Amino acid sequence: MKKKKISEKKEAKQRASTRQLIGAKAVTDYSLVTYGQGELVYFIVKPSNISVLSEASIGARIYALMTVLKGVAEIEMLCLNSRESFENNKQFLKMRMEQEDNPVIRKLLEKDQNHLDRIQVQMATAREFLILIRLKDEKESEVFPYLSRIEKSLKEQGFSVKRADKEDIKRLLAVYYEQNVTTEKFEDFDGERWIIPED
């Protein structure tokens, strides 16, 4: 009986679409609609360079964030890479260097790893800070005023923030799921750019 259930689950997973597997039902102009987890609205917060701020200024930023969090209990926070991550590549190169007997090949692998290190240093500040609001049972007429209040509250506390639009959400998903930041415009459907619109 147990084997049959496992087999059925495996079969259902194989039949599931990519959207079902990642839990994303649709991307709207302002949100990500999920399977069973509500509708997610993202606010992109531009980070402050705290290395140049005084201790008092950092304390003020923390207090401002605390004020926002107290005012809106539904807030969730995310910090994502906004660029590619090379950690797996670096681990692979390190493993290859340890296994390699040929000194010339080992030197080339080391140069590759140094190159990835340099790229990663240049992108060290490539983080994306997001405030997430999960809409569940809100009436459609109340959604935009509610989101505008949250955005206003963040701006009043000195945060540089914007509500993520459809393209921003697609870019966030692309970076999160496939580390892809090279695409300028994300398609809604694979191959969409090759379809010539009929007149």
C-alpha positions in Angstrom: 0.0 0.0 0.0 2.8 2.4 1.0 4.7 1.6 -2.2 1.6 2.4 -4.3 1.2 5.8 -2.6 4.9 6.7 -3.3 4.5 5.6 -6.9 1.4 7.7 -7.3 3.1 10.8 -5.8 6.1 10.2 -8.1 3.8 9.9 -11.2 1.9 13.1 -10.2 5.1 15.0 -9.8 6.3 13.9 -13.2 3.0 15.1 -14.7 3.2 18.5 -12.9 4.0 21.6 -14.9 7.1 23.7 -14.1 4.8 26.3 -12.6 3.2 23.7 -10.3 6.6 22.4 -9.2 7.8 25.9 -8.2 4.4 26.9 -6.8 3.9 29.9 -9.2 0.4 30.0 -10.7 0.7 33.3 -12.5 2.6 36.6 -12.6 0.3 39.6 -12.6 1.2 43.3 -13.1 2.0 43.6 -9.4 2.1 40.2 -7.8 3.0 36.5 -8.0 0.0 34.3 -7.6 0.9 31.0 -6.0 -0.7 27.6 -5.5 -2.1 27.6 -2.0 0.3 30.3 -0.5 -1.7 33.4 -1.4 -0.8 36.2 -3.7 2.7 37.7 -3.1 3.4 41.4 -3.6 7.1 42.4 -3.5 8.6 45.8 -2.5 12.2 46.3 -3.6 14.2 48.2 -1.0 17.4 49.9 -2.2 20.0 49.0 0.4 22.0 51.6 2.3 25.8 51.4 2.3 26.2 50.9 6.0 30.0 50.9 5.7 29.9 54.7 5.4 27.2 55.4 8.0 27.9 56.4 11.6 26.8 54.1 14.4 24.0 56.6 15.2 22.8 56.5 11.6 22.8 52.7 11.5 20.8 52.7 14.8 18.3 55.2 13.2 17.9 52.8 10.2 17.2 49.9 12.4 14.7 51.9 14.4 13.0 53.0 11.2 12.7 49.4 10.0 11.3 48.4 13.5 8.7 51.1 13.2 7.6 49.8 9.8 7.5 46.2 11.1 5.4 47.2 14.1 2.9 49.1 11.8 2.4 46.2 9.4 2.3 42.8 11.0 2.0 40.9 7.7 5.4 41.9 6.4 7.9 39.2 5.5 11.5 40.0 4.5 13.8 38.4 1.9 17.4 38.9 0.9 18.3 37.4 -2.5 21.3 37.5 -4.8 20.6 39.9 -7.6 23.5 38.4 -9.6 24.9 35.0 -10.4 26.4 32.9 -7.7 29.7 31.1 -8.5 30.0 29.0 -5.3 29.2 25.7 -7.0 31.7 26.5 -9.8 34.4 27.4 -7.2 33.8 24.2 -5.3 34.1 22.2 -8.5 37.4 23.9 -9.4 38.8 23.3 -5.9 37.9 19.6 -6.1 39.5 19.4 -9.6 42.7 21.1 -8.4 43.0 18.6 -5.6 42.6 15.6 -8.0 44.7 17.0 -10.8 48.3 15.6 -11.2 49.3 17.8 -14.2 50.8 21.1 -12.8 49.9 23.0 -16.0 46.2 22.0 -15.7 46.3 22.7 -12.0 47.6 26.2 -12.7 44.8 26.8 -15.3 42.2 25.7 -12.8 43.7 28.0 -10.2 43.5 30.9 -12.7 39.8 30.1 -13.4 39.1 30.1 -9.6 40.9 33.5 -9.2 38.9 34.9 -12.1 35.6 33.8 -10.4 36.9 35.3 -7.1 37.5 38.7 -8.8 34.0 38.7 -10.4 32.4 37.8 -7.1 34.3 40.7 -5.3 33.0 43.1 -7.9 29.5 41.9 -7.3 29.8 41.6 -3.5 27.1 44.2 -2.9 24.8 42.6 -5.4 22.0 41.8 -3.0 18.3 42.5 -3.4 16.3 43.3 -0.3 12.6 42.6 -0.5 9.6 43.2 1.7 6.9 40.8 0.9 3.2 41.1 1.6 1.1 37.9 1.3 -2.5 38.7 0.2 -5.0 36.0 1.1 -8.6 37.1 1.5 -8.4 40.9 0.7 -11.2 42.3 -1.4 -10.0 43.5 -4.8 -11.1 47.1 -4.1 -9.0 47.2 -0.9 -5.8 45.8 -2.3 -4.3 48.9 -3.9 -5.0 51.3 -1.1 -3.5 48.7 1.4 -0.4 48.3 -0.7 -0.1 52.1 -1.2 -0.3 52.6 2.6 2.6 50.1 3.1 4.7 51.8 0.4 4.0 55.2 1.9 5.0 54.0 5.4 8.3 52.6 4.1 9.1 55.9 2.3 8.1 58.0 5.3 10.7 56.0 7.3 13.4 57.0 4.8 13.6 53.8 2.7 14.1 54.0 -1.0 11.5 51.5 -2.1 9.4 50.6 -5.2 6.7 48.0 -5.7 7.9 45.2 -8.0 6.1 45.1 -11.3 5.7 42.1 -13.7 9.2 42.4 -15.2 10.8 42.8 -11.7 9.0 39.6 -10.5 10.0 37.6 -13.5 13.7 38.8 -13.0 13.6 37.8 -9.3 12.3 34.3 -10.2 14.9 33.9 -13.0 17.8 34.8 -10.6 16.4 32.7 -7.8 15.6 29.6 -9.8 18.3 29.6 -12.6 20.8 32.4 -11.6 19.9 34.1 -14.9 20.6 37.8 -15.1 21.7 38.0 -18.7 18.2 38.2 -20.2 17.0 41.8 -20.8 13.3 40.9 -21.2 11.7 37.8 -19.8 9.1 36.0 -21.9 5.7 34.9 -20.5 5.9 31.8 -22.7 9.0 30.0 -24.0 9.7 31.1 -27.6 7.3 34.1 -27.3 9.8 36.4 -29.0 9.7 34.3 -32.2 5.9 34.7 -32.7 5.1 37.4 -35.3 1.9 39.2 -34.3 -0.8 39.1 -37.0 -2.0 42.4 -38.3 
